[in-house]
Amino acid sequence: MFYIVDGASEWIVIAFESLALALVMNRIEARQSSVGDMFILLNLFSLVVSPLQFFINLFDGKRESLLNATRLRRIMELPCETTDGTKTLELSGRGCEVEFKNIVFSHRGAATTTLDGLNLHIRAGTRVGIIGSSGSGKSTLAGLIMGDYKVQSGELLIDGHNITDITRESIHANIARMNQAPHTLTRTVRENIQLGRMEATEQEVIEACRLAKIHDAINDKPHRYDTVMGKDGGPFSGGQCQRLCIARLLLQTNARLVVIDEGTSAIDPRTEAVVLENLKTRFKDKTMIFITHKMSTLRHLDSIVVLAPGGRIMEQGSHDELMAKRGEYYELRCMNEGLEPQPLLEIN
């Protein structure tokens, strides 16, 4: 019913105006009214239309509210997201150890297997970069770690525990994640950043913003930290929104595993270098996974994993080790810097 009358206000006004003009024209032709009467009617028309328009707009607003309430009710009726897990992870100590053992996973409706027998071991407290072509399963790894997807075959172990045995609350308390697309609410800057830790103080929020190199941009706004943001991040740019989300991430000091999925893709290289260094300092001794296409993000990490389609590991090692191999990582690096790859010289 509501969809039938959607946008009907304009049509009702046009129909009302057309009917009134038709009646006046008919009376003029019958010499029962004059042209002057028509102009008087046109001048008085707004007095009739404005109240009508008000009530039509009011109805449209009520209609939209009822539709939103219906959608919300349907969401509230959905079953709670639960797992069969009973184990919890410790909130203190070094970073989590993560191990993928023969992981097989396909997205619903996909013609190909996203991860086909992936084996990857990430030691606790290390910083690992994951790079690869689109469709190689990089973001899928982050989704599996957070429990967004269920492993279809194989085992995903966190601190030696199968992820299916770990409670959802424990996963969210121990693992901090940042996606490429910044997620913001129609709330103030302060409230959006405090989503990282609701009990964070004003000083902690400001400190996190300084580390994320976004404090000055916030202070440039008339209302500063009370500036209301939109769902698209406005009035901040894409790179600034990513830094706001990094500030939110920096508040999650209890996290033992930090997953950053293309979280600096819109940040300039100079600012990115400072922000990454601050992230490494804040999460010292914690496990960090950087999923990225930007080669600048990978240079100073402990280990780099190069994925091929199907989640197959093509190469793994430090930046210097992979550059010395002159393999896939070396070619990607040369392409990124506009250099011509040089073949590896064999010494007899």
Secondary structure by P-SEA (a helix, b strand, c coil): cccccccaaaaaaaaaaaaaaaaaaaaaaaccccaaaaaaaaaaaaaaaaaaaaaaaaaaaaaaaaaaaaaaaaaaacccccccccbbbbccccbbbbbbcbbbbbccccccccccbbbbbbcccbbbbbbbcccccaaaaaaaaacccccccbbbbccccccccccaaaaaacbbbbccbbbbccccaaaaaacccccccaaaaaaaaaaacaaaaaaacccccccccccccccccaaaaaaaaaaaaaacccccbbbbccccccccaaaaaaaaaaaaaaaccbbbbbbcccccccccccbbbbbcccccccccccaaaaaaaccaaaaaaaaaaccccccccccc
